[in-house]
Amino acid sequence: MADGFICVLPDQLRTYVEARRRLGLDEGQVALGTQWIVAEDPERAFAEIGANLLYQVNAYAEFGMFGPPGSVPPMEDAQQLLELGFYRLLDGPAAADELATLIASGPVVDCFSWTLFPGEPLESAATRLEYTAKTVIPAVRAASAPTGDATSRSPRS
């Protein structure tokens, strides 16, 4: 069992920690990835980049990420990505609340997410990143800081 885990499916966080405990190990360390589109208006952002997301997921399927190459039929509509749980749409406050809860639930030492999707204009991604930097990161830091220290830079102090 690895000392660290790059977790791109947050539901696996608890399974990892429980497996380590069964082996008599500490909780380990997790780099937590999310498949979220975070924006002030996430539905509008999704409408703008849906084709880019569709391309990305279909390319991953062609590479065999979801089973043997050719075994997963390509998706034809970006809405399928939401329906099947490939991505979630969240505004800043919802993303901050959910991320703070995930960080508190396990040994999360780092968080990451997609920033620029294949073929997406840089300006589009930059708008979402700036929004995340201004709304999500400060709220998560404040929620994760030890009592009386809202300036902590580490979610696991």
VEXDREN-8793 format. One line per field, with one value per residue (C-alpha): z, x, y; residue number from 1; residue in three letters. Coordinates in Angstrom, 3 decimals, padded with zeros to 6 digits. Each point is the difference from the previous one (the first is absolute). Layout:
// VEXDREN-8793
Z Z,... $
X X,... $
Y Y,... $
nr NUM,... $
rest ALA,... $
***
This chain:
// VEXDREN-8793
Z 000.000,-001.091,002.468,-002.314,-002.368,-002.952,000.368,-002.923,001.252,003.395,000.951,000.188,002.771,002.807,-001.565,-000.127,003.644,001.183,-001.917,001.589,003.477,-000.562,-000.765,003.206,-001.875,000.491,-002.276,-002.675,-002.206,-002.777,-002.951,-000.750,-003.497,-000.921,-003.278,000.546,-002.196,002.483,-001.225,001.063,-002.511,-000.386,-002.430,-002.346,000.307,-000.801,-003.066,-001.168,000.533,-000.311,-003.388,001.485,002.890,-002.376,-002.080,003.117,001.350,-003.402,-000.476,003.395,-001.014,-003.232,002.053,002.106,003.229,000.538,-001.280,-002.991,-002.942,-002.113,002.777,001.093,-002.673,-000.520,001.586,-002.382,002.272,002.687,002.280,000.319,001.848,002.776,000.010,000.318,002.660,-001.970,001.051,002.493,-000.247,003.127,000.846,002.339,003.330,-000.794,-001.132,003.118,002.329,-001.700,-000.243,003.663,000.968,-002.139,001.453,003.536,-000.727,-000.541,-000.303,-002.923,-000.504,-003.492,-002.291,-003.765,-002.859,-003.734,-000.930,-003.791,-002.165,-003.467,-002.524,002.559,-000.402,002.694,000.940,000.871,002.361,001.459,000.932,001.915,001.666,001.160,001.361,001.851,001.389,001.308,001.328,000.608,001.256,002.723,001.236,000.143,001.808,002.537,000.548,000.297,002.261,003.606,002.349,000.267,-003.075,-003.181,-001.773,-000.060,-003.449,000.648,000.220,002.369,002.605 $
X 000.000,001.502,000.845,-001.739,-002.925,-000.926,-003.756,-002.063,-003.239,-000.718,-002.218,003.198,001.515,-001.755,000.818,003.719,000.081,-001.952,002.310,003.077,-001.548,-000.799,003.701,000.983,001.324,-000.616,-002.447,002.628,-000.138,-002.421,000.215,-003.677,-001.220,-003.425,-001.877,-001.776,-000.736,000.120,-001.254,-002.214,-002.529,001.012,-002.812,001.138,003.633,-001.023,-001.917,003.152,002.421,-002.259,001.466,003.514,-001.027,-001.690,003.169,002.099,-002.165,-000.342,003.793,000.530,-002.436,001.946,003.207,-001.636,-000.495,-003.516,000.591,001.679,000.313,-003.136,-002.126,-001.566,-002.097,000.762,-002.337,-001.803,-001.473,001.836,-003.032,000.854,003.162,-002.098,-002.586,002.699,001.940,003.152,-000.285,-002.000,-000.980,000.556,000.141,002.727,-001.831,-001.224,003.477,001.603,-002.477,000.405,003.786,000.358,-002.153,002.093,003.253,-001.319,-001.052,003.475,003.729,-000.200,003.293,-000.624,-002.934,-000.090,-002.420,-000.040,000.834,000.167,-001.849,001.142,-000.662,-001.470,000.937,002.455,-002.212,-002.856,002.149,001.610,-003.420,-000.877,003.430,-000.190,-003.499,001.222,003.004,-002.203,-002.951,000.864,003.586,-000.461,-003.204,001.622,003.044,-002.209,-002.104,003.098,002.046,000.524,-002.303,001.106,002.270,-001.842,003.310,001.202,001.198,-000.215,-003.304,001.622,001.856 $
Y 000.000,003.283,002.750,002.435,-000.115,002.210,-000.145,001.255,-001.511,001.571,-002.958,-002.090,002.117,-001.884,-003.392,000.879,001.114,-003.052,-002.369,001.573,-000.269,-003.698,-000.491,001.795,003.025,003.691,001.819,000.697,003.084,000.860,002.363,000.535,000.746,001.262,-000.109,003.277,002.969,002.880,003.344,002.864,-001.362,-003.661,-000.824,002.757,-001.115,-003.568,001.168,001.794,-002.898,-003.040,-000.957,000.141,-002.236,-002.422,-000.213,-000.640,-002.822,-001.643,000.184,-001.638,-002.750,-000.539,-000.345,-002.727,001.954,-001.378,-003.526,-001.597,002.416,-000.146,-001.516,003.284,001.685,003.690,002.486,002.277,002.643,001.970,-000.296,-003.716,001.010,001.507,-002.775,-002.675,001.914,000.798,003.645,002.031,003.653,002.096,003.662,001.253,-000.301,-003.525,-001.084,001.494,-001.717,-003.353,000.219,001.005,-002.984,-002.367,001.351,-000.448,-003.593,-001.391,000.511,002.427,001.851,001.384,000.744,000.283,000.252,000.537,003.558,000.156,-002.477,-001.139,002.755,002.390,003.667,001.066,002.959,-002.347,-002.049,003.123,001.379,-003.182,-000.166,003.600,-000.599,-003.102,001.868,002.801,-002.006,-003.649,000.016,002.661,-001.649,-003.457,001.399,001.734,-003.128,-002.199,002.258,-000.963,001.880,003.599,-000.142,000.925,000.651,-003.596,-001.054,-003.737,-001.883,-002.515,002.055 $
nr 1,2,3,4,5,6,7,8,9,10,11,12,13,14,15,16,17,18,19,20,21,22,23,24,25,26,27,28,29,30,31,32,33,34,35,36,37,38,39,40,41,42,43,44,45,46,47,48,49,50,51,52,53,54,55,56,57,58,59,60,61,62,63,64,65,66,67,68,69,70,71,72,73,74,75,76,77,78,79,80,81,82,83,84,85,86,87,88,89,90,91,92,93,94,95,96,97,98,99,100,101,102,103,104,105,106,107,108,109,110,111,112,113,114,115,116,117,118,119,120,121,122,123,124,125,126,127,128,129,130,131,132,133,134,135,136,137,138,139,140,141,142,143,144,145,146,147,148,149,150,151,152,153,154,155,156,157 $
rest MET,ALA,ASP,GLY,PHE,ILE,CYS,VAL,LEU,PRO,ASP,GLN,LEU,ARG,THR,TYR,VAL,GLU,ALA,ARG,ARG,ARG,LEU,GLY,LEU,ASP,GLU,GLY,GLN,VAL,ALA,LEU,GLY,THR,GLN,TRP,ILE,VAL,ALA,GLU,ASP,PRO,GLU,ARG,ALA,PHE,ALA,GLU,ILE,GLY,ALA,ASN,LEU,LEU,TYR,GLN,VAL,ASN,ALA,TYR,ALA,GLU,PHE,GLY,MET,PHE,GLY,PRO,PRO,GLY,SER,VAL,PRO,PRO,MET,GLU,ASP,ALA,GLN,GLN,LEU,LEU,GLU,LEU,GLY,PHE,TYR,ARG,LEU,LEU,ASP,GLY,PRO,ALA,ALA,ALA,ASP,GLU,LEU,ALA,THR,LEU,ILE,ALA,SER,GLY,PRO,VAL,VAL,ASP,CYS,PHE,SER,TRP,THR,LEU,PHE,PRO,GLY,GLU,PRO,LEU,GLU,SER,ALA,ALA,THR,ARG,LEU,GLU,TYR,THR,ALA,LYS,THR,VAL,ILE,PRO,ALA,VAL,ARG,ALA,ALA,SER,ALA,PRO,THR,GLY,ASP,ALA,THR,SER,ARG,SER,PRO,ARG,SER $
***
